Amino acid sequence: MQMMEFTPIKTWGSIEGMQSKDVKQAENGEASLFQNVFKDVVNQVYSTQAEVEETQYLLATGQLDDAHTLPIAESKAALSLDLLISLRNKAMESYSELMRMNV
């Protein structure tokens, strides 16, 4: 039987270190800090959902020895989706606040 390996959620470095690099990239016309963070979160949602689907398949075909792997994968996917939704909501709140500012 095949053992399922867990992919740990990628840790982010400090924001201070990312800002100076991304300011230089933004000046060069490359991606901004927010865009990089948002892409990472979206990719994390996709990868955790793919892990859930693979685990469901393995469990359904009897290739999975431990039944607790599926709920763990589902929890990771739910948390990454919650993070994406929170990030989107904060971005929308920030945009609305900027639009309400008087110049």
N, C-alpha and C positions, 0 to 999 in steps of 0.2 A: 504494500500500500504506500501511496505517495504521502510524504509529510508536507504540510502546508507551511511555508515560511511567511513570517510577518514582515511587512515593510514598515519600518518606523516612520512616523510623521517627521518630515524634514524640519530641523530647527532653523530659526532665522538668527542671524547675527544681530548685533546692536544697531539701532537706527542711526546713531551718530556716524558709524563707519559707512553705512549705506548712503547717507545723505551726501557726503562729499563726493563719492564716486558717481552718484546719480546726477548731481548738479553738473559735473563735468560731462556726463553723457547727454544730458538735456541741452547743454550748450552746443554739443556736437550734433544735435538733431536726433539723438537716440532716445530710447524709452525713459520715462520718468520713474521716480521711486514708487509712486502709487500704481502705475501701470505694471511694474514688476511684481509688486506685492499682490495685486489683484490677479495677475496671470498665475502666480504660484498657488494662490488659493483655489482658483478654478481648476488648475491641473491636479491639485490635491483631491478635489471633489471627484473628478473623473477617475483618478487612480483608486480611491477608496471604493467607489461604486463598482469598478471593474473587479476589485478584490472580493466584494460581496457576491457578485455574480459568479465568479469562479468558485468561491466557497460553497455557494448554493448548489452549483453543478456537481462538485465533488461529494457533497453530502447526499444529493439525490441519487448519484450513481454508486454510492457505497464505498467510495475511495477515501473517505475522511474518517479517521479513527476516533477523533474527539468531537463531540457535539458542541462543546463550548466555543469552538472557533468561529462558528457562524454568528452568534450574538455579539462576540467581540468585534468582528468585522463590521457588522451592522451598526454598532455603537460608534465606531470610528467614522463610518460614512455619515452618520447623523450629525456627529460633532463637526465634521468638516463642512457639511452643508449649513449648519447653524452659523459657523464662522463666516461663510460666504454671505449669507443673508444679513448678518450683522454688519459686515463691511459695506455691503451695498446700501443698507439703510443709513449708516453714518455718512456715506458719500452723498446720498440724496439730501440728507439734512444739511450738510455743509454747503451743497450747491444752492439749496433754498435760502439758506442764511446769506450767502453771497449775493443772491439776486435781490434780497430785501434791503441790502445796504444802500444808503444814499451816497452818491459820489459828489 
